[in-house]
Amino acid sequence: MPNTKSAIRRVRRVKKQTRVNRIRKSKYKNAVKQMDILLKTKEKDKAKKYFSEFQSILMQVAKTGIINKNTASRKISKISKRISTK
């Protein structure tokens, strides 16, 4: 239990931050799953259309620190290769 006023405010703030982070992480995971589904079903044209949105979502999440920037870049690069080769 928090004992001071500042500790009580901090608990409140952490709860709010946790909610926001969960939403962002969910958005990221859904984007990765959606792209994976599009590539597995051989829908290359839909995957190409979705790629810019996918890239945007990953970079937004990386910017806020939910995932590392290098991780986002690596995933974008791998997906880009899969789209161009298939």
N, CA, C and O atoms as a DFTB+ gen file, in Angstrom:
344 C
 N C O
     1  1       0.841      -1.192       0.000
     2  2       0.000       0.000       0.000
     3  2       0.883       1.252       0.000
     4  3       1.841       1.356       0.766
     5  1       0.539       2.189      -0.869
     6  2       1.300       3.437      -0.863
     7  2       0.989       4.269       0.377
     8  3      -0.165       4.367       0.794
     9  1       2.006       4.855       0.951
    10  2       1.831       5.612       2.192
    11  2       1.767       7.124       1.987
    12  3       1.117       7.831       2.757
    13  1       2.431       7.608       0.964
    14  2       2.460       9.060       0.759
    15  2       1.540       9.460      -0.393
    16  3       1.112       8.623      -1.188
    17  1       1.247      10.765      -0.463
    18  2       0.387      11.278      -1.527
    19  2       1.004      11.019      -2.892
    20  3       0.314      10.628      -3.833
    21  1       2.297      11.238      -2.992
    22  2       2.964      11.058      -4.276
    23  2       2.947       9.589      -4.704
    24  3       2.833       9.290      -5.893
    25  1       3.059       8.685      -3.749
    26  2       3.014       7.256      -4.056
    27  2       1.621       6.850      -4.535
    28  3       1.488       6.015      -5.430
    29  1       0.591       7.435      -3.943
    30  2      -0.787       7.160      -4.362
    31  2      -0.994       7.635      -5.799
    32  3      -1.589       6.924      -6.609
    33  1      -0.506       8.833      -6.117
    34  2      -0.626       9.364      -7.481
    35  2       0.152       8.506      -8.464
    36  3      -0.289       8.269      -9.588
    37  1       1.294       8.053      -8.031
    38  2       2.137       7.203      -8.882
    39  2       1.418       5.896      -9.225
    40  3       1.473       5.450     -10.371
    41  1       0.759       5.289      -8.270
    42  2       0.010       4.056      -8.499
    43  2      -1.075       4.286      -9.545
    44  3      -1.271       3.474     -10.449
    45  1      -1.778       5.414      -9.402
    46  2      -2.830       5.764     -10.359
    47  2      -2.249       5.922     -11.769
    48  3      -2.826       5.442     -12.744
    49  1      -1.116       6.592     -11.861
    50  2      -0.480       6.841     -13.149
    51  2       0.011       5.538     -13.788
    52  3      -0.118       5.347     -14.998
    53  1       0.568       4.653     -12.978
    54  2       1.065       3.379     -13.491
    55  2      -0.081       2.538     -14.045
    56  3       0.075       1.873     -15.069
    57  1      -1.232       2.564     -13.374
    58  2      -2.392       1.817     -13.876
    59  2      -2.800       2.313     -15.259
    60  3      -3.079       1.524     -16.162
    61  1      -2.829       3.627     -15.404
    62  2      -3.212       4.222     -16.690
    63  2      -2.187       3.866     -17.766
    64  3      -2.557       3.515     -18.887
    65  1      -0.900       3.957     -17.426
    66  2       0.153       3.631     -18.377
    67  2       0.089       2.161     -18.788
    68  3       0.322       1.822     -19.948
    69  1      -0.228       1.300     -17.832
    70  2      -0.332      -0.125     -18.115
    71  2      -1.442      -0.387     -19.119
    72  3      -1.270      -1.182     -20.043
    73  1      -2.587       0.281     -18.945
    74  2      -3.699       0.126     -19.889
    75  2      -3.291       0.547     -21.301
    76  3      -3.567      -0.153     -22.276
    77  1      -2.638       1.685     -21.390
    78  2      -2.210       2.203     -22.696
    79  2      -1.203       1.255     -23.336
    80  3      -1.292       0.967     -24.529
    81  1      -0.246       0.771     -22.546
    82  2       0.769      -0.142     -23.072
    83  2       0.160      -1.449     -23.557
    84  3       0.587      -1.998     -24.572
    85  1      -0.839      -1.949     -22.832
    86  2      -1.514      -3.177     -23.257
    87  2      -2.199      -2.988     -24.606
    88  3      -2.138      -3.857     -25.475
    89  1      -2.847      -1.844     -24.764
    90  2      -3.531      -1.549     -26.027
    91  2      -2.515      -1.490     -27.165
    92  3      -2.752      -2.044     -28.238
    93  1      -1.409      -0.834     -26.940
    94  2      -0.375      -0.722     -27.972
    95  2       0.218      -2.078     -28.326
    96  3       0.437      -2.385     -29.498
    97  1       0.477      -2.885     -27.307
    98  2       1.059      -4.202     -27.546
    99  2       0.082      -5.088     -28.318
   100  3       0.483      -5.851     -29.196
   101  1      -1.188      -4.980     -27.985
   102  2      -2.223      -5.740     -28.680
   103  2      -2.305      -5.313     -30.144
   104  3      -2.430      -6.152     -31.037
   105  1      -2.234      -4.017     -30.382
   106  2      -2.267      -3.467     -31.742
   107  2      -1.093      -4.030     -32.559
   108  3      -1.252      -4.408     -33.719
   109  1       0.072      -4.075     -31.935
   110  2       1.275      -4.604     -32.580
   111  2       1.117      -6.085     -32.909
   112  3       1.406      -6.510     -34.027
   113  1       0.660      -6.866     -31.937
   114  2       0.503      -8.302     -32.155
   115  2      -0.525      -8.596     -33.233
   116  3      -0.331      -9.489     -34.057
   117  1      -1.633      -7.837     -33.227
   118  2      -2.657      -8.027     -34.244
   119  2      -2.131      -7.698     -35.634
   120  3      -2.473      -8.382     -36.599
   121  1      -1.315      -6.675     -35.751
   122  2      -0.737      -6.308     -37.047
   123  2       0.166      -7.419     -37.574
   124  3       0.117      -7.757     -38.757
   125  1       0.984      -7.983     -36.698
   126  2       1.891      -9.062     -37.093
   127  2       1.083     -10.295     -37.520
   128  3       1.397     -10.925     -38.530
   129  1       0.049     -10.635     -36.754
   130  2      -0.787     -11.797     -37.093
   131  2      -1.493     -11.590     -38.426
   132  3      -1.550     -12.499     -39.254
   133  1      -2.034     -10.384     -38.628
   134  2      -2.750     -10.080     -39.862
   135  2      -1.829     -10.222     -41.068
   136  3      -2.216     -10.801     -42.083
   137  1      -0.627      -9.703     -40.960
   138  2       0.329      -9.800     -42.066
   139  2       0.717     -11.243     -42.310
   140  3       0.847     -11.662     -43.460
   141  1       0.904     -12.004     -41.256
   142  2       1.255     -13.417     -41.377
   143  2       0.136     -14.187     -42.092
   144  3       0.409     -15.030     -42.946
   145  1      -1.101     -13.900     -41.744
   146  2      -2.251     -14.549     -42.384
   147  2      -2.282     -14.219     -43.871
   148  3      -2.495     -15.101     -44.703
   149  1      -2.070     -12.953     -44.200
   150  2      -2.084     -12.542     -45.610
   151  2      -0.988     -13.242     -46.409
   152  3      -1.203     -13.616     -47.562
   153  1       0.172     -13.417     -45.808
   154  2       1.270     -14.073     -46.522
   155  2       1.071     -15.579     -46.629
   156  3       1.461     -16.189     -47.625
   157  1       0.466     -16.182     -45.610
   158  2       0.228     -17.632     -45.653
   159  2      -0.851     -18.007     -46.656
   160  3      -0.804     -19.082     -47.253
   161  1      -1.829     -17.116     -46.842
   162  2      -2.920     -17.405     -47.777
   163  2      -2.578     -16.989     -49.205
   164  3      -3.433     -17.026     -50.089
   165  1      -1.331     -16.597     -49.424
   166  2      -0.831     -16.225     -50.757
   167  2      -1.556     -15.022     -51.361
   168  3      -1.678     -14.916     -52.582
   169  1      -2.033     -14.122     -50.512
   170  2      -2.694     -12.914     -50.990
   171  2      -1.664     -11.786     -51.044
   172  3      -1.643     -10.891     -50.199
   173  1      -0.813     -11.860     -52.066
   174  2       0.314     -10.935     -52.173
   175  2      -0.143      -9.489     -52.384
   176  3       0.443      -8.566     -51.819
   177  1      -1.173      -9.291     -53.183
   178  2      -1.621      -7.924     -53.445
   179  2      -2.197      -7.266     -52.197
   180  3      -1.953      -6.085     -51.947
   181  1      -2.966      -8.029     -51.411
   182  2      -3.509      -7.488     -50.157
   183  2      -2.387      -7.218     -49.158
   184  3      -2.420      -6.231     -48.424
   185  1      -1.387      -8.112     -49.140
   186  2      -0.248      -7.936     -48.238
   187  2       0.523      -6.666     -48.597
   188  3       0.977      -5.937     -47.715
   189  1       0.667      -6.407     -49.901
   190  2       1.373      -5.191     -50.335
   191  2       0.609      -3.943     -49.917
   192  3       1.214      -2.949     -49.517
   193  1      -0.712      -3.989     -50.008
   194  2      -1.530      -2.843     -49.611
   195  2      -1.459      -2.618     -48.102
   196  3      -1.413      -1.482     -47.632
   197  1      -1.452      -3.718     -47.355
   198  2      -1.434      -3.639     -45.892
   199  2      -0.046      -3.300     -45.354
   200  3       0.083      -2.885     -44.202
   201  1       0.998      -3.473     -46.178
   202  2       2.376      -3.315     -45.709
   203  2       2.663      -1.920     -45.146
   204  3       3.338      -1.795     -44.124
   205  1       2.156      -0.874     -45.803
   206  2       2.446       0.483     -45.312
   207  2       1.804       0.720     -43.946
   208  3       2.405       1.351     -43.077
   209  1       0.578       0.212     -43.755
   210  2      -0.092       0.335     -42.454
   211  2       0.652      -0.481     -41.399
   212  3       0.834      -0.038     -40.266
   213  1       1.078      -1.681     -41.794
   214  2       1.836      -2.571     -40.915
   215  2       3.119      -1.896     -40.446
   216  3       3.460      -1.924     -39.263
   217  1       3.818      -1.293     -41.392
   218  2       5.069      -0.614     -41.087
   219  2       4.829       0.560     -40.140
   220  3       5.605       0.788     -39.211
   221  1       3.764       1.290     -40.379
   222  2       3.421       2.435     -39.547
   223  2       3.134       2.003     -38.110
   224  3       3.619       2.619     -37.161
   225  1       2.354       0.956     -37.959
   226  2       2.006       0.455     -36.623
   227  2       3.264       0.026     -35.868
   228  3       3.441       0.372     -34.700
   229  1       4.132      -0.724     -36.535
   230  2       5.346      -1.187     -35.873
   231  2       6.246      -0.031     -35.444
   232  3       6.822      -0.066     -34.357
   233  1       6.370       0.979     -36.280
   234  2       7.231       2.104     -35.923
   235  2       6.621       2.945     -34.797
   236  3       7.352       3.473     -33.959
   237  1       5.299       3.073     -34.768
   238  2       4.636       3.794     -33.674
   239  2       4.891       3.087     -32.347
   240  3       5.199       3.719     -31.337
   241  1       4.755       1.768     -32.373
   242  2       4.949       0.980     -31.153
   243  2       6.413       1.037     -30.713
   244  3       6.707       1.110     -29.520
   245  1       7.319       1.004     -31.675
   246  2       8.748       1.074     -31.347
   247  2       9.097       2.446     -30.775
   248  3       9.914       2.553     -29.861
   249  1       8.480       3.483     -31.312
   250  2       8.759       4.840     -30.852
   251  2       8.371       5.021     -29.391
   252  3       9.041       5.741     -28.651
   253  1       7.286       4.364     -28.973
   254  2       6.823       4.499     -27.595
   255  2       7.531       3.537     -26.636
   256  3       7.327       3.612     -25.424
   257  1       8.362       2.634     -27.171
   258  2       9.165       1.772     -26.316
   259  2       8.528       0.443     -25.970
   260  3       9.035      -0.278     -25.110
   261  1       7.431       0.104     -26.618
   262  2       6.797      -1.188     -26.341
   263  2       7.683      -2.312     -26.867
   264  3       7.863      -3.336     -26.209
   265  1       8.236      -2.106     -28.070
   266  2       9.240      -3.025     -28.602
   267  2      10.460      -2.194     -28.990
   268  3      10.369      -0.977     -29.150
   269  1      11.577      -2.850     -29.137
   270  2      12.818      -2.177     -29.503
   271  2      12.758      -1.736     -30.968
   272  3      12.135      -2.406     -31.792
   273  1      13.394      -0.627     -31.289
   274  2      13.382      -0.116     -32.670
   275  2      14.029      -1.108     -33.629
   276  3      13.574      -1.271     -34.761
   277  1      15.086      -1.767     -33.179
   278  2      15.751      -2.754     -34.039
   279  2      14.848      -3.951     -34.302
   280  3      14.870      -4.515     -35.396
   281  1      14.067      -4.339     -33.324
   282  2      13.123      -5.441     -33.498
   283  2      12.086      -5.077     -34.551
   284  3      11.768      -5.886     -35.423
   285  1      11.560      -3.861     -34.470
   286  2      10.576      -3.406     -35.446
   287  2      11.188      -3.378     -36.840
   288  3      10.569      -3.840     -37.799
   289  1      12.375      -2.851     -36.957
   290  2      13.056      -2.778     -38.253
   291  2      13.320      -4.171     -38.814
   292  3      13.157      -4.404     -40.011
   293  1      13.723      -5.086     -37.955
   294  2      13.989      -6.459     -38.389
   295  2      12.733      -7.130     -38.914
   296  3      12.765      -7.797     -39.949
   297  1      11.613      -6.952     -38.193
   298  2      10.351      -7.549     -38.622
   299  2       9.875      -6.949     -39.941
   300  3       9.398      -7.668     -40.819
   301  1      10.006      -5.637     -40.078
   302  2       9.615      -4.967     -41.323
   303  2      10.463      -5.481     -42.485
   304  3       9.946      -5.738     -43.572
   305  1      11.755      -5.628     -42.252
   306  2      12.661      -6.107     -43.292
   307  2      12.315      -7.534     -43.724
   308  3      12.272      -7.832     -44.917
   309  1      12.071      -8.406     -42.755
   310  2      11.728      -9.800     -43.070
   311  2      10.442      -9.881     -43.885
   312  3      10.363     -10.617     -44.868
   313  1       9.444      -9.120     -43.467
   314  2       8.154      -9.123     -44.169
   315  2       8.323      -8.562     -45.574
   316  3       7.736      -9.073     -46.528
   317  1       9.121      -7.517     -45.699
   318  2       9.373      -6.912     -46.999
   319  2      10.007      -7.935     -47.958
   320  3       9.630      -8.014     -49.128
   321  1      10.951      -8.699     -47.459
   322  2      11.577      -9.733     -48.270
   323  2      10.576     -10.801     -48.681
   324  3      10.577     -11.258     -49.824
   325  1       9.716     -11.199     -47.738
   326  2       8.706     -12.220     -48.048
   327  2       7.714     -11.727     -49.090
   328  3       7.264     -12.505     -49.932
   329  1       7.368     -10.451     -49.046
   330  2       6.423      -9.903     -50.018
   331  2       7.064      -9.844     -51.406
   332  3       6.434     -10.193     -52.405
   333  1       8.316      -9.402     -51.458
   334  2       8.966      -9.202     -52.758
   335  2       9.364     -10.515     -53.432
   336  3       9.395     -10.587     -54.661
   337  1       9.669     -11.556     -52.645
   338  2      10.109     -12.815     -53.238
   339  2       8.951     -13.716     -53.642
   340  3       9.093     -14.536     -54.550
   341  1       7.815     -13.575     -52.983
   342  2       6.693     -14.475     -53.291
   343  2       5.915     -13.992     -54.475
   344  3       4.939     -14.628     -54.873
